[in-house]
Amino acid sequence: MKVLVINCGSTTLKYQVIDSSNEEMLCKGLCDRIGIDGGNFTYQKTGGDKEQKDVQMPSHKEAIEEVLTAIANPKTGVISGLDEIGAVGHRVVHGGEKFTAPTLITDDVIKVIDECTPFAPLHNPANIIGINACRELMPDTPMVAVFDTAFHQTIPQKAYMYGIPYEYYEKYGVRKYGFHGTSHSYVSKRAAEIVGKPYDKLKTIVCHLGGGSSLCAVKFGKSFDTTMGFSPLEGLIMGTRSGDIDPTAVNYIAEREHISVDDVLTILNKKSGVLGVSGLSSDFRDLAEAAMVQNERAALALDMFSYRVAKYIGAYAMAMKGVDVIAFTAGIGENNGYVRAEIMNYISFLGIELDEEANKLRGKEVKISTPTSKVKVYVIPTNEELEICRQTVALLQ
């Protein structure tokens, strides 16, 4: 079966076509600046050159039309007609407590996704737009929603509840939900394959480190705890997000700066993290270069990030009563050896030693702990699109 995987953001749409029989990616691409002047469309067939063109896409419907035209192009496409697409797998950020697994999309499912919009106001509406565009253009093709939050629905109540009046959970669903679920699922399963142990017998800590970062403790094949919470703001310091912060600081800043709480939340989401600390950049490559020439605030930002990642690794090793594998993934985790080395220096007490030569590799699947290390540490490039494809096919079968 050929599966079209769609990942809609508010102004972007990433896509892949994957042949599920051999899990080969046939093509991939991006629709950028949807609904904004200067729209751009890219398409690349596996083994071929990247094609790029400027095109206005007023809505996600026009973006989907561009995708379908490209993948069915007689010269460079990967299908001869849309009837070759057996299913469309849609990434949906937030499913609340309603969805614990991939779900066949119906009108009722879309209604529930819309009800979860307050939890993910930037993402769920875009996800719905993408779904509706595909349903309109491909009315006979099965559509499956794969939820970022679903993987974390196995977290025990003691870990997902907040220490606030219980009625706020009952009335409003205020609790930890967790995100990056498809990435944590894929990487933890791949880690089990690499070490040759059953997935349900392994204790793994996945470090998804990118512009948005989160850790997940995967105990015996199930999410046991994760750093992101009610929203993606909780947990680690990130590119522009503050991570954990005393809630009273929000009101204190609002009063001192004479701004609203919403304004403070915007600052915590978009102007904080390593950008706010360094005053330089949210890009960890820029910070590493600046730290090398004694930029103290850039070095501080990197140390804060590495320290908090290491702190959560230690906490999750305790929570699972041990850890077999630690896996680094996503943009920073896969490519930034400087940050990985700093983190591993903190957690050396677990009996981990860094293989410095292996750690120099970028974007490759590689073991970066020495053979004598008590805990195996790997870099495992994530593949959320393949995980969405797998879950889509498994549901339909």
HELIX and SHEET records of a PDB file:
HELIX    1   1 HIS A   60  ILE A   71  1                                  12    
HELIX    2   2 LEU A   82  GLU A   84  5                                   3    
HELIX    3   3 ASP A  107  GLU A  115  1                                   9    
HELIX    4   4 THR A  117  PHE A  119  5                                   3    
HELIX    5   5 ASN A  124  LEU A  137  1                                  14    
HELIX    6   6 ALA A  150  THR A  154  5                                   5    
HELIX    7   7 GLN A  157  TYR A  160  1                                   4    
HELIX    8   8 TYR A  166  TYR A  172  1                                   7    
HELIX    9   9 GLY A  181  VAL A  195  1                                  15    
HELIX   10  10 TYR A  199  LYS A  201  5                                   3    
HELIX   11  11 THR A  248  GLU A  257  1                                  10    
HELIX   12  12 VAL A  261  LYS A  270  1                                  10    
HELIX   13  13 GLY A  273  SER A  278  1                                   6    
HELIX   14  14 PHE A  284  MET A  292  1                                   9    
HELIX   15  15 GLU A  296  ALA A  319  1                                  24    
HELIX   16  16 ALA A  330  ASN A  335  1                                   6    
HELIX   17  17 GLY A  337  TYR A  346  1                                  10    
HELIX   18  18 ILE A  347  LEU A  350  5                                   4    
HELIX   19  19 ALA A  358  LYS A  360  5                                   3    
HELIX   20  20 GLU A  384  LEU A  396  1                                  13    
SHEET    1   A 8 LYS A  50  ASP A  54  0                                        
SHEET    2   A 8 ASN A  40  LYS A  45 -1                                        
SHEET    3   A 8 GLU A  24  ASP A  32 -1                                        
SHEET    4   A 8 THR A  12  ASP A  19 -1                                        
SHEET    5   A 8 LYS A   2  CYS A   8 -1                                        
SHEET    6   A 8 ILE A  85  VAL A  92  1                                        
SHEET    7   A 8 MET A 143  PHE A 147  1                                        
SHEET    8   A 8 THR A 103  LEU A 104 -1                                        
SHEET    1   B 6 LYS A 222  THR A 226  0                                        
SHEET    2   B 6 SER A 214  LYS A 219 -1                                        
SHEET    3   B 6 LYS A 203  HIS A 208 -1                                        
SHEET    4   B 6 VAL A 325  THR A 329  1                                        
SHEET    5   B 6 LYS A 376  VAL A 379  1                                        
SHEET    6   B 6 VAL A 366  LYS A 367 -1                                        
END                                                                             
